[in-house]
Amino acid sequence: MAIELNEQINELYDFYHQLLTKKQATYLDLYYSEDYSLGEIAEQFNVSRQAVYDNIKRTEKTLIKYEEKLQLIAHFKRELALVNQLNDLVAQCYSDDSELNQLVAEFENLVDAQ
């Protein structure tokens, strides 16, 4: 379960980190990406371990609320599934149509850039 939570928070962070304050983003990045302990973060910023913990938990809830309201991850996953289906269909039915394959590749790049 801890691994699933880590993956969920990292995914939420990837999509919504620009909406966080600098302190929120820094604490989450250090804790989840850099694998710092609460104590290490607290020492680095001269605050209590409890303050770091509270900030991280509040930020996690904030990220979850962002996704509930904005649905960016859900939309992205639906778009990605559709692109994959389109790519499979083009590969099966129109593999010799270079212009169509080029358009599909451009569309994939557009979705990947999001």
C-alpha positions as CSV (number, residue, x, y, z in Angstrom):
1,M,0.0,0.0,0.0
2,A,2.9,2.4,0.8
3,I,4.2,1.9,-2.7
4,E,0.8,2.6,-4.3
5,L,0.5,5.8,-2.2
6,N,4.0,6.9,-3.3
7,E,3.1,6.3,-7.0
8,Q,-0.2,8.1,-6.6
9,I,1.4,11.1,-4.9
10,N,4.3,11.2,-7.5
11,E,1.7,11.1,-10.3
12,L,-0.3,13.9,-8.7
13,Y,2.8,15.9,-8.1
14,D,3.9,15.6,-11.7
15,F,0.6,17.1,-12.9
16,Y,-0.1,19.7,-10.2
17,H,3.3,20.7,-8.6
18,Q,3.1,24.2,-10.2
19,L,-0.1,24.9,-8.2
20,L,1.8,24.3,-4.9
21,T,3.6,26.8,-2.8
22,K,7.4,26.6,-3.0
23,K,7.6,25.1,0.5
24,Q,4.9,22.5,-0.3
25,A,6.7,21.5,-3.5
26,T,10.1,21.4,-1.8
27,Y,8.9,19.2,1.1
28,L,7.1,16.8,-1.2
29,D,10.0,16.6,-3.7
30,L,12.5,15.9,-0.9
31,Y,10.2,13.3,0.8
32,Y,8.9,11.4,-2.2
33,S,11.5,11.9,-4.9
34,E,14.7,12.4,-3.0
35,D,13.8,9.9,-0.2
36,Y,14.6,12.3,2.6
37,S,13.3,11.3,6.0
38,L,11.0,13.7,7.9
39,G,13.8,14.3,10.3
40,E,16.3,15.2,7.5
41,I,13.8,17.7,6.0
42,A,13.1,19.2,9.4
43,E,16.8,19.6,10.1
44,Q,17.4,21.2,6.7
45,F,14.7,23.8,7.2
46,N,15.1,24.3,11.0
47,V,11.5,23.2,11.8
48,S,10.0,20.3,13.8
49,R,9.6,16.9,12.4
50,Q,5.9,17.2,13.2
51,A,5.7,20.5,11.1
52,V,7.1,18.7,8.1
53,Y,4.8,15.8,8.6
54,D,1.7,18.0,8.8
55,N,2.8,20.0,5.8
56,I,3.3,16.9,3.7
57,K,-0.1,15.4,4.7
58,R,-1.9,18.7,4.0
59,T,-0.2,18.9,0.6
60,E,-1.2,15.3,-0.2
61,K,-4.8,16.1,0.5
62,T,-4.5,19.3,-1.6
63,L,-3.2,17.3,-4.6
64,I,-6.0,14.8,-4.3
65,K,-8.6,17.6,-4.2
66,Y,-7.0,19.2,-7.3
67,E,-7.4,15.9,-9.2
68,E,-11.0,15.5,-8.0
69,K,-11.8,18.9,-9.3
70,L,-9.7,19.2,-12.4
71,Q,-9.4,15.6,-13.5
72,L,-6.2,16.2,-15.5
73,I,-4.8,12.7,-14.8
74,A,-8.1,11.0,-15.7
75,H,-8.3,12.9,-18.9
76,F,-4.7,12.2,-19.8
77,K,-5.2,8.5,-19.2
78,R,-8.3,8.4,-21.4
79,E,-6.4,10.3,-24.2
80,L,-3.5,8.0,-23.9
81,A,-5.7,4.9,-24.2
82,L,-7.4,6.4,-27.3
83,V,-4.0,7.2,-28.9
84,N,-2.9,3.7,-28.3
85,Q,-6.1,2.3,-29.8
86,L,-5.7,4.6,-32.8
87,N,-2.1,3.6,-33.2
88,D,-3.0,-0.1,-33.1
89,L,-5.7,0.4,-35.7
90,V,-3.5,2.3,-38.0
91,A,-0.8,-0.3,-37.7
92,Q,-3.3,-3.1,-38.5
93,C,-5.2,-1.5,-41.3
94,Y,-3.1,1.2,-42.8
95,S,0.5,0.2,-42.2
96,D,1.4,1.3,-45.7
97,D,-0.1,4.8,-45.5
98,S,2.9,6.9,-44.5
99,E,0.9,10.2,-44.3
100,L,-1.5,8.7,-41.8
101,N,1.3,7.1,-39.8
102,Q,3.0,10.5,-39.7
103,L,-0.2,12.1,-38.4
104,V,-0.6,9.5,-35.7
105,A,3.0,9.9,-34.7
106,E,2.5,13.7,-34.4
107,F,-0.6,13.1,-32.3
108,E,1.3,10.7,-30.0
109,N,4.0,13.3,-29.5
110,L,1.4,15.9,-28.7
111,V,-0.2,13.7,-26.0
112,D,3.3,12.6,-24.6
113,A,4.2,16.3,-24.3
114,Q,1.3,17.0,-21.9
